[in-house]
Amino acid sequence: MTSLMQQNSVFITAFESACCAGLSCEALFEAICAHQSGIGCYEGYVHDKVVALGKISHEESRKRLLHQVCEAVRIQRGLEHFHDTLLVVGSSVGGMQRTEEIFFHDHSYVRIDPKGHIIHTIASSLHEVYGFKDDISFSTACTSSANALGYAYEVMKKGVYQRVLVVGFDTLSSTTILGFDALGVLSTQPCRPFDEARQGMNVSEGIAVLLLEHAPTKGCVQLKGVGYSSDAHHMAQPSPHGEGAIKAMQNALACEGILPEEVAYINAHGTGTQANDKSEACAIEELFGAQPFVSSTKSITGHTLGASGALEAIICAMALQKQIIPPSTALQTPENKALQFVYEPCSMPFRYALSNSLAFGGNNTSLLLGVLHEG
């Protein structure tokens, strides 16, 4: 019988993903532990420049691939349908890639469908297939799917919904790639988060789907807390000392009174840009000191933008299930010497992991995940 405590708890009972590092979450975690980056170098996206990007190696359309990932979660959980389920989508570009294809390649204004361009087009597409009870979409740049998970956590804690499917989804959009190039933060090589020699970030595409329920399943992970902050320091730069990130992490821990010293692993936002990495490292050092293990998995996946919060929540969930701390790749000389970075996968018992997502405009979200106690 489910205890009263569990009735108010939020468990991640099934999940699946697809990104440049693997077409399943198992393949992804294996690639992370083996230091097998999915990032490649490409021409044609930025004029007269080769840039490193994370492209999914799959011939299916991204829409069809998204449906396959959602179907895998449904089957994994053994559900007949999602009719009683809330759908929450996080994405930074929505259907922008399809609009670009029509505009730049077909040279047609007439064929552009406004409904296929907006953020909500992803939820609409899934709703047509599965007939969800309700759906809502979030677009808050790099925190989009982290905020989608946060919203799901909140409505479930309040008893509004008993089951929520969270989807993080972003494709490679020329508008996004050129925008980051204009900011001067694109790298020509796979990114090296927190390294003194880091050059910048890798824009990537990704799909991450998580099913949240009140009743735990065998081996599932609990979403213990969500913390938000908005420091509004600058439109595109974090505060140098990480005040916003500190507040988001503190708020996540406060949800269930978890102490900083109880967190064993932090999956950092760690994009590989100068400003972000310096700020986040300062924040982690200020709040946690050198105690937790820290890594950024974006050296393997690239920055999947609106999908990154959900994708990295899956990585943390797998780390907790397997009791393996995932490593950073390509980190050789850390700029911050105080933090305990992970260079190789580390098998050890641990209870809590924190996942950070830090976006433009000081929009910060931290997710706290934990393993379920037996008995």
Long-range contacts (C-beta under 8 A, 24 or more apart in sequence): 2-214, 2-215, 6-214, 6-215, 6-216, 7-214, 8-157, 8-159, 8-214, 9-214, 9-216, 9-222, 10-152, 10-153, 10-156, 10-157, 10-212, 10-213, 10-214, 10-222, 10-223, 11-212, 11-213, 11-214, 11-215, 11-216, 11-217, 11-220, 11-221, 11-222, 11-223, 11-372, 12-210, 12-211, 12-212, 12-220, 12-221, 12-222, 12-223, 12-313, 12-317, 12-369, 13-77, 13-211, 13-212, 13-213, 13-215, 13-216, 13-217, 13-220, 14-73, 14-76, 14-77, 14-210, 14-211, 14-217, 15-73, 15-208, 15-209, 15-210, 15-211, 15-314, 15-317, 16-69, 16-72, 16-73, 16-76, 16-208, 16-209, 16-314, 17-69, 17-206, 17-207, 17-208, 17-209, 17-311, 17-314, 18-56, 18-58, 18-65, 18-68, 18-69, 18-206, 18-207, 19-54, 19-56, 19-204, 19-205, 19-206, 19-207, 19-208, 19-301, 19-302, 19-304, 19-307, 19-311, 20-54, 20-55, 20-56, 20-57, 20-204, 20-205, 20-206, 20-301, 20-302, 21-54, 21-300, 21-301, 23-56, 23-57, 23-58, 24-72, 25-314, 25-318, 26-318, 28-300, 28-301, 28-314, 28-315, 29-315, 29-318, 29-319, 29-322, 29-326, 31-300, 32-297, 32-300, 32-315, 32-326, 32-327, 32-329, 32-345, 33-324, 33-326, 33-327, 33-345, 35-300, 35-327, 35-329, 36-300, 37-190, 37-299, 37-300, 37-329, 37-330, 38-204, 38-300, 38-301, 38-302, 39-190, 39-191, 39-202, 39-204, 39-299, 39-300, 39-302, 41-188, 41-189, 45-172, 45-174, 45-177, 45-178, 46-177, 46-178, 46-181, 46-186, 49-181, 49-188, 50-188, 51-177, 51-181, 51-186, 51-187, 51-188, 51-202, 51-203, 52-186, 52-187, 52-188, 52-189, 52-190, 52-191, 52-202, 52-302, 53-172, 53-177, 53-202, 53-203, 53-204, 53-302, 54-202, 54-203, 54-204, 54-205, 54-206, 54-301, 54-302, 54-303, 54-304, 55-172, 55-204, 55-205, 56-205, 56-206, 56-207, 62-97, 62-169, 62-171, 62-205, 62-207, 63-125, 65-207, 66-122, 66-125, 66-126, 66-167, 66-169, 66-207, 67-125, 67-126, 67-129, 69-207, 69-209, 70-126, 70-129, 70-130, 70-165, 70-167, 70-209, 72-209, 73-165, 73-209, 73-210, 73-211, 74-130, 77-211, 77-217, 81-130, 81-131, 82-130, 82-131, 82-132, 82-133, 82-163, 82-165, 83-130, 83-131, 83-132, 83-133, 84-133, 84-162, 84-163, 85-130, 85-132, 85-133, 85-161, 85-163, 85-164, 85-165, 86-132, 86-133, 86-134, 86-135, 86-136, 86-152, 86-155, 86-161, 86-163, 86-164, 86-165, 87-123, 87-126, 87-127, 87-130, 87-132, 87-134, 87-135, 87-136, 87-164, 87-165, 87-167, 88-135, 88-136, 88-137, 88-138, 88-148, 88-149, 88-151, 88-152, 88-164, 88-165, 88-166, 88-167, 89-119, 89-120, 89-122, 89-123, 89-126, 89-135, 89-136, 89-137, 89-138, 89-145, 89-148, 89-166, 89-167, 89-168, 89-169, 90-137, 90-138, 90-139, 90-140, 90-143, 90-144, 90-145, 90-146, 90-147, 90-148, 90-149, 90-166, 90-167, 90-168, 90-169, 90-306, 90-307, 90-309, 90-310, 91-119, 91-122, 91-137, 91-138, 91-139, 91-144, 91-145, 91-168, 91-169, 91-170, 91-306, 91-307, 92-139, 92-140, 92-141, 92-142, 92-144, 92-170, 92-176, 92-305, 92-306, 93-170, 93-171, 93-173, 93-175, 93-176, 93-305, 93-306, 94-118, 94-119, 94-120, 94-121, 94-122, 94-137, 94-139, 95-121, 95-122, 96-171, 96-173, 96-175, 96-176, 97-171, 97-172, 97-173, 97-174, 100-173, 100-174, 100-175, 104-174, 122-167, 122-169, 123-167, 126-167, 132-165, 133-161, 134-161, 139-306, 140-306, 140-359, 140-363, 141-305, 141-306, 141-359, 141-360, 141-361, 141-363, 142-269, 142-303, 142-305, 142-306, 142-308, 142-309, 142-357, 142-358, 142-359, 142-360, 143-309, 143-357, 143-358, 143-359, 143-363, 143-364, 143-365, 144-168, 144-170, 144-305, 144-306, 144-307, 144-309, 144-359, 145-169, 145-208, 145-306, 145-307, 145-308, 145-309, 145-310, 145-311, 146-308, 146-309, 146-310, 146-313, 146-355, 146-357, 146-365, 146-367, 147-228, 147-309, 147-365, 148-309, 148-310, 149-210, 149-212, 149-223, 149-226, 149-309, 149-310, 149-313, 149-367, 150-226, 150-228, 150-365, 150-367, 152-212, 153-212, 153-223, 153-225, 153-226, 154-226, 156-212, 156-214, 162-213, 162-214, 163-211, 163-212, 163-213, 164-211, 164-212, 164-213, 165-209, 165-210, 165-211, 165-212, 166-209, 166-210, 166-211, 166-212, 166-310, 167-207, 167-208, 167-209, 167-310, 168-206, 168-207, 168-208, 168-209, 168-304, 168-306, 168-307, 168-308, 168-309, 168-310, 168-311, 169-206, 169-207, 169-208, 169-306, 169-307, 170-205, 170-206, 170-304, 170-305, 170-306, 170-307, 171-205, 172-203, 172-204, 172-205, 176-203, 176-305, 177-203, 183-236, 185-271, 185-273, 187-272, 190-299, 190-302, 190-329, 190-330, 191-271, 191-272, 191-298, 191-299, 191-302, 191-303, 191-330, 192-272, 192-299, 192-330, 192-331, 192-332, 193-268, 193-270, 193-271, 193-272, 193-277, 193-296, 193-298, 193-299, 193-328, 193-331, 194-268, 194-270, 194-277, 194-281, 194-294, 194-296, 194-328, 194-331, 194-334, 194-335, 194-336, 194-339, 194-341, 195-272, 195-330, 195-331, 195-332, 195-333, 195-334, 195-335, 196-333, 196-334, 196-335, 197-332, 197-333, 198-272, 198-273, 198-274, 198-277, 198-335, 199-272, 200-272, 200-273, 200-274, 201-271, 201-272, 201-273, 201-298, 201-302, 201-303, 202-272, 202-298, 202-302, 202-303, 203-302, 203-303, 203-305, 204-301, 204-302, 204-303, 204-304, 204-305, 205-304, 205-307, 206-301, 206-304, 206-307, 206-308, 206-311, 207-307, 208-304, 208-307, 208-310, 208-311, 208-313, 208-314, 209-310, 210-310, 210-313, 210-314, 210-317, 216-372, 219-321, 220-372, 221-316, 221-317, 221-320, 221-321, 221-369, 221-370, 221-371, 221-372, 222-369, 222-370, 222-371, 222-372, 223-313, 223-367, 223-368, 223-369, 224-255, 224-256, 224-258, 224-352, 224-368, 224-369, 224-370, 225-251, 225-252, 225-253, 225-254, 225-255, 225-256, 225-258, 225-367, 225-368, 226-251, 226-252, 226-255, 226-365, 226-366, 226-367, 226-368, 227-251, 227-252, 227-253, 227-254, 227-255, 227-365, 227-366, 227-368, 228-364, 228-365, 229-362, 229-364, 230-361, 230-362, 230-363, 230-364, 231-362, 231-364, 232-361, 232-362, 233-362, 234-362, 235-360, 235-361, 236-360, 236-361, 237-275, 238-275, 238-276, 238-279, 238-280, 238-358, 238-362, 239-279, 239-362, 240-275, 240-278, 240-279, 240-282, 241-279, 241-282, 241-283, 241-286, 242-279, 242-280, 242-281, 242-282, 242-283, 242-284, 242-286, 243-283, 244-283, 244-358, 244-362, 244-364, 245-269, 245-279, 245-280, 245-283, 245-284, 245-356, 245-358, 245-364, 245-366, 246-283, 246-286, 246-287, 247-364, 248-356, 248-358, 248-364, 248-365, 248-366, 249-283, 249-284, 249-287, 249-354, 249-356, 249-366, 250-287, 251-366, 252-354, 252-366, 252-367, 252-368, 253-354, 253-368, 255-368, 256-368, 258-352, 258-368, 258-370, 260-287, 260-288, 260-289, 260-291, 260-292, 261-288, 261-291, 262-351, 262-352, 263-288, 263-291, 263-292, 263-352, 263-353, 263-354, 263-368, 264-292, 264-293, 264-325, 264-348, 264-350, 264-351, 264-352, 264-353, 265-292, 265-293, 265-294, 265-295, 265-316, 265-319, 265-325, 265-350, 265-352, 265-353, 265-354, 266-292, 266-293, 266-294, 266-295, 266-353, 266-354, 266-355, 266-356, 267-295, 267-296, 267-297, 267-312, 267-315, 267-316, 267-319, 267-326, 267-353, 267-354, 267-355, 267-356, 268-294, 268-295, 268-296, 268-356, 269-296, 269-308, 269-356, 269-357, 269-358, 270-295, 270-296, 270-298, 270-328, 271-296, 271-298, 271-303, 272-296, 272-298, 272-299, 272-303, 276-358, 277-335, 278-335, 278-336, 279-358, 280-356, 280-358, 281-335, 281-336, 281-339, 282-336, 284-339, 285-336, 285-338, 285-339, 289-338, 290-338, 290-339, 290-340, 291-340, 292-340, 292-354, 293-325, 293-340, 293-341, 293-342, 293-346, 294-339, 294-340, 294-341, 294-342, 295-325, 295-326, 295-327, 295-328, 295-341, 295-342, 296-328, 296-331, 297-326, 297-328, 299-328, 299-329, 299-330, 299-331, 300-329, 308-357, 309-355, 309-357, 309-365, 309-367, 312-355, 312-357, 313-355, 313-367, 313-369, 315-355, 316-353, 316-354, 316-355, 316-367, 316-369, 317-369, 319-353, 320-350, 320-351, 320-353, 320-369, 320-370, 320-371, 321-371, 323-347, 323-348, 323-349, 323-350, 325-350
